[in-house]
Amino acid sequence: MFQLEKRAKNKELGEGMTGSTPDVFGPYRLSWLLDLRRVCGLIAAAVLLCAFSSPGLLAKEKKPSRVVTGVVSDEAENPIVGATVVLTDLQTGKKHAIYTGEGGAYQFSDLQTTRDYEVQATHQGLASRVRKVSQFDPRNRIVLDLRVPPPKEE
């Protein structure tokens, strides 16, 4: 009986066992894994909390934009197809030019609401008067109909 007790005690201590390696980490292995799981769980919870508490962090916020649209016509209010409409950003001096489509219509989209612009139409060497779009105008859709004067008779 004494030998059975000795074998049981040696087995608990890891002594005298053949074919197996002693547990180097012992009870620390389990606590290390539990600590790792806790840290990963806390990180995952923090990420989810940030993601759901402020949706602006994950989704790109869309800035308000402005549209300038209108019709280019002659003095008799006939629409002019193919007229050139130039929009100038007054802060940068950058110009955007487009041609009027069917019915003399034009449209500039995705303009910044914090900028001032000028719009002018030209056709066959004649130009409309310059129209201004102010950053202080609260409208997001601005309609500017442009009139190209008739040619001067000499």
N, C-alpha and C positions, 0 to 999 in steps of 0.2 A: 504494500500500500504506500509505503514511504516513497518508492520509486515513481509511482504514478503521480503523487503529489509533486515530486521534483520535476518530472517531465512537464506537467501542466504549468508549473511556475516558470520553467525555462521557455516554454512555448509563449507565455505571456510576455516575457522579456525579450524574446527573439533570439535566445541563445541556443546553440547546439542544433539548430534546424538546418538540415541539408537541402540543397536545391532551391532555396528561397533566399532573397536578400532582405536584410533588415530594413525597416521603414526609416529612412534618413530624416524625413521631415516630421514624422510622428504626427502628433495632433495639430501641428502648425499647417500642414497641407490643407486641411479642411477649412481652417480659419482664413487662410490666404485666398482660397477660392470664394468663400463667402464674402470677403471684403471686395474682391474684384467684381462680383455680381452686384453688390450694393453700389459701388462707384458707377458701373455701367448703367444701372437702373436710375441713379440720380441724374446722370448726364442725359439720358433719354427723356426723363421727366422734364428737365429744364428746357430741352430743345422743343418739346411739344408745348410746354407752357408759353414759350416765346412765340411759337408759330401761331397758336390759337388766340393769344391775347392781343396781338397787333397784326392783323392781316396785311397791313401795308408793308411789313418787312419782307414777306414772300411775294406779294403781287406788286408789280411795277405800277406806281401811281400814274394815272393819266392826267397830264396837264390840260387845262382848258385851252381850246383853240378857237380860232375865228375863221369865218368864211366871208370872202368878198365876192359878190356875184352881180351880174347885171346884163344889160343889152346895149350893144353899140348900134346907133342908128344915125341916119342923116337928118337934116332939118325938117324933112317931110315925114319923119318918124318911120321911114323904111329901114328895116334891119339891114346891117352890112355884114355879110358873110366874108370871112377872111381878113378882117381888120386885125391889126396888131394891138394888143393891150399889154402895157408894161406896168408892173407893180414894183415900186422902189422902196426898200427898207431904209428909212431915214437915219437909223442908228449906224448901220453898216455900209450903206450905199449900194448894197447888192440889188441887182435888178433881175426880175423874172418876167419873161415875155411869153405870151401865148397868142394863138389866133382864135378869133371868134368862130363858133360853130354854126350849126343850123339855127336860123332865127336871130343871128347876131349875138348869141349868148356866150358869156365867158364866166369862168369861176376860178378863184384862187382859194385853195383849202389849206388847212393846218397852219394858219398864220398865228404867230404869238400874240397874245392879248396885251403883252407888256411893251409892244413896239408901235411906232408911228409909221404909216405908209402913205405913199402917193400913187395914184392910179391915173393913167392917161392912155387914150386910144389914138392910133394913127391909121390913116387909109389914103393911099395914093398921094402921099406927101402932105396931107392935111391932118391937123391934130385937134383933138378935143381939148377943152380946158382941163387943167390938172385938178383932180379931186383928192382930198385928204381923208385918211382914216386915222383917228386919234386913239391912243391907248386908253384914254379916259372915257371913250364911248362904251357904255355897258353892254351893248348888243354883241352877241356872238355871230350873228348873221347880218351882214350889212349889204344892202342892195344899192349899187351905184350905176344908174343908167347914164351912158356917155353919148354925147351928140358930137358928130364930126361936121363942121361947117361945110357949106358948098364951096366949090372953087370960086375964087374972085375973078370977076370979068374985067378985062382991061380995055 
